Amino acid sequence: MTRPIVPGPTYEEMRDPTRLPASVREEAVSALATDELASLNLFNINWKNTGEDVERIILPKELTGVQANVIVLSGRTFPSGSMKVGPAYTTLAEAEVVNGLRPGDRSIIGPSTGNFGIGTAYVSALKGYQAVVVMPDTMSQERYERIRKYGGELDLTPGTESDVILTLERTHSEYVSRPEKYVVLAQFELMPNYRFHRHVTGDAVERAAANVGNGRVAAFVSAPGSAGTLAAGDHVKSLYPDACVVALEPRQCSTLYDGGQGQHRIEGIGDKMVTLIHNVYNTDLLMLINDEETVQGMEVAQSGTEALIDRLGLESQAAKSLQGKFGPSCICNIIGAIKTAKYLGLGPQENVVTIATDSYDRYPSVSAELYERHGGRPDVDTLEAWAKSVFLGASLGEIVDLNGPGKHGRLQRMKHDLWTRFGYGSDLIERMASQVFWDEEYGKIEEIDPAIEELRGSLKQIA
Ligand SMILES: Cc1ncc(COP(=O)(O)O)c(C=O)c1O
């Protein structure tokens, strides 16, 4: 039976939660601590839950070895523990306002390698929908447990992170083809993902650099899964046209770099495709990162505090503050940010901003596997060696400048070849070669926000 919608925020309110009525904001923040599944938590979908400002970690220079400031914007304060809940929410909210979806109508499908699936299950539970998450069957156990905890069902496809293309095929054959039963939150192809990150994450990236160095963003670094997060780079470029936007891939699955299609360990990224929503012409550099180093780097941040203090000379508080904050894709982003600072020769006034999509809480099993491969927990000498090779030793190899002749065009052709297979027209994909296309898609927020407000009615009576 169809039910009324459960209210949630507009894009503008996610970008600036102080626009919400104070009572809603207060109750939402208190719900986050006391009742994770209260629907008021929808109003906590923003980068600023911990106060008026974003959570950022300015990495100690003893760890990065570069002059520039490497700033990590943390997505762990979002409800469900990862910022991927943001695009899951906007895709569902747009289906309500644009396509007339209502709770009780149809099931929600979230194709994912984990965090978007967790976000889909979570947002669906809060908004009163049944969710099915389509994902590979060898991701970290913590991910499946969270999806089940939020009442989501799992439809598992064979393989690992780099077999996400199979989840895409399953999604299209089983679910997109039956729109009377299912609504697919297709993160790789739908624009709410782009809009969320350009508008909401983009602003948070800008805020993360405020009061550090010259306060500007010289480079924005993100390893794409769906490439949604990379859209924050479009906001950065609108502020600072000379800023450099950097995409990272696992060396073991270097699809954008040179068509590589291997297996890798960095959950959430390296999905063997140019996604439809990737504005490839706005990505300037592409870099490869070794997957094993991301796991070693995670271990250094998590259990290498003694080595960081005694051997690398970090201040005790700075070393301790790294604990609990990073999973492998976050470390991948940090390594990429260090490489970027070196490659561009950035000085002490300049800022490289990158993202921690989630945090360590969903990766203890990845540490356990590392201990198995390594023959036990690493000792302090090993952690020192890893810190020095992974972070301080980040090299200038395996970097390609996409502004070189034909490079963007090659990515554009890869996009065309993949997505025409899934029914998208060549004309649409061709239009994506122009910034006008992306600016128009972004501009739709001006119509979507009033529609969200109209559909939910007054917020005064909800808190
Ligand atoms: C842990 C993690 N890191 C990075 C990403 C990549 O983010 P995006 O899909 O916005 O490119 C994801 C996406 O699911 C993720 O789960």
Ligand as a Chemical Component Dictionary entry (heavy atoms), coordinates in Angstrom:
data_LIG
# 
_chem_comp.id                   LIG 
_chem_comp.type                 NON-POLYMER 
_chem_comp.pdbx_formal_charge   0 
_chem_comp.three_letter_code    LIG 
# 
loop_
_chem_comp_atom.comp_id 
_chem_comp_atom.atom_id 
_chem_comp_atom.alt_atom_id 
_chem_comp_atom.type_symbol 
_chem_comp_atom.charge 
_chem_comp_atom.model_Cartn_x 
_chem_comp_atom.model_Cartn_y 
_chem_comp_atom.model_Cartn_z 
_chem_comp_atom.pdbx_ordinal 
LIG C1 C1 C 0 35.339 3.206 0.622  1  
LIG C2 C2 C 0 35.073 3.931 -0.642 2  
LIG N1 N1 N 0 36.004 4.748 -1.128 3  
LIG C3 C3 C 0 35.827 5.420 -2.280 4  
LIG C4 C4 C 0 34.671 5.293 -3.010 5  
LIG C5 C5 C 0 34.543 6.025 -4.319 6  
LIG O1 O1 O 0 33.619 7.061 -4.280 7  
LIG P1 P1 P 0 32.801 7.455 -5.590 8  
LIG O2 O2 O 0 31.838 6.327 -5.858 9  
LIG O3 O3 O 0 32.092 8.696 -5.233 10 
LIG O4 O4 O 0 33.758 7.602 -6.686 11 
LIG C6 C6 C 0 33.660 4.449 -2.540 12 
LIG C7 C7 C 0 32.420 4.268 -3.289 13 
LIG O5 O5 O 0 31.593 3.462 -2.956 14 
LIG C8 C8 C 0 33.863 3.764 -1.326 15 
LIG O6 O6 O 0 32.944 2.947 -0.837 16 
# 
loop_
_chem_comp_bond.comp_id 
_chem_comp_bond.atom_id_1 
_chem_comp_bond.atom_id_2 
_chem_comp_bond.value_order 
_chem_comp_bond.pdbx_ordinal 
LIG C1 C2 SING 1  
LIG C2 N1 SING 2  
LIG C2 C8 DOUB 3  
LIG N1 C3 DOUB 4  
LIG C3 C4 SING 5  
LIG C4 C5 SING 6  
LIG C4 C6 DOUB 7  
LIG C5 O1 SING 8  
LIG O1 P1 SING 9  
LIG P1 O2 DOUB 10 
LIG P1 O3 SING 11 
LIG P1 O4 SING 12 
LIG C6 C7 SING 13 
LIG C6 C8 SING 14 
LIG C7 O5 DOUB 15 
LIG C8 O6 SING 16 
# 
